[in-house]
Amino acid sequence: MADRREDGRSFQLPELLRPGTILISKNVFGFELNGRVLTLLSYFRGSAAMILALLRIVNSPFGRVLQAIRENRFRAEALASAPCFI
């Protein structure tokens, strides 16, 4: 007997994120809210959150130390930013 997972796929999409799932049958803002749209919105929100987190890290004191090390490692050591631990 052939197993269902013979093709190497070991995961399935949750029922809520499948393209055939219809959450709201009316058109909201010109499109139907279904699983595909919900998946795209979650990808967009995740990407935006990661970009904002990276911006926060770069503009933090830790990010300034990384920029100082990139520009001039010896000056970063002179300013006591301890680049040897990073």
C-alpha positions in Angstrom: 0.0 0.0 0.0 1.2 3.5 -0.9 1.6 5.9 2.0 0.2 9.4 1.6 3.4 11.0 2.6 5.5 9.2 0.0 6.1 12.4 -2.0 8.2 13.9 0.8 5.7 16.4 2.1 5.4 16.2 5.8 3.2 19.2 6.5 -0.3 20.4 5.5 -1.7 23.9 5.6 -4.2 24.6 8.4 -7.8 24.7 7.3 -8.0 28.4 7.8 -5.2 29.2 5.4 -6.3 27.0 2.5 -7.3 28.9 -0.6 -10.7 27.3 -0.7 -11.7 28.5 2.8 -14.1 31.5 2.6 -14.1 33.6 5.7 -16.4 36.4 4.6 -18.5 35.7 1.5 -19.2 39.5 0.8 -16.7 41.6 -1.1 -14.7 43.7 1.4 -12.7 46.5 -0.2 -13.2 44.9 -3.6 -12.1 41.4 -2.9 -13.4 38.3 -1.1 -11.7 37.5 2.2 -10.5 33.9 1.9 -7.6 31.7 3.0 -5.3 33.0 0.2 -5.8 36.6 1.1 -5.4 35.8 4.8 -2.1 34.0 4.1 -0.8 37.0 2.0 -1.8 39.4 4.8 0.0 37.3 7.4 3.1 37.2 5.2 3.0 41.0 4.8 2.6 41.6 8.5 5.4 39.2 9.3 7.7 40.9 6.8 6.8 44.3 8.2 7.5 43.2 11.7 10.9 41.8 10.8 11.9 45.0 9.0 10.8 47.1 12.0 12.8 44.8 14.3 15.9 45.1 12.2 15.6 48.9 12.0 15.2 49.0 15.8 18.4 46.8 16.2 20.4 49.0 13.8 19.4 52.2 15.5 20.1 50.9 19.0 23.5 51.3 20.8 24.4 47.7 19.8 23.8 48.7 16.1 25.9 51.8 16.5 28.7 49.6 17.8 28.4 47.3 14.8 28.5 50.3 12.5 31.6 51.6 14.3 33.3 48.2 13.9 32.5 48.2 10.2 33.9 51.6 9.7 37.0 51.4 11.7 37.8 48.6 14.1 40.7 50.3 15.8 38.6 53.4 16.6 35.8 51.2 18.0 38.4 49.6 20.3 39.6 53.1 21.3 36.1 54.1 22.2 35.8 51.0 24.4 32.9 49.5 22.6 34.4 46.0 23.1 34.3 44.7 19.5 36.1 41.5 20.4 33.0 40.1 22.0 30.8 40.7 19.0 
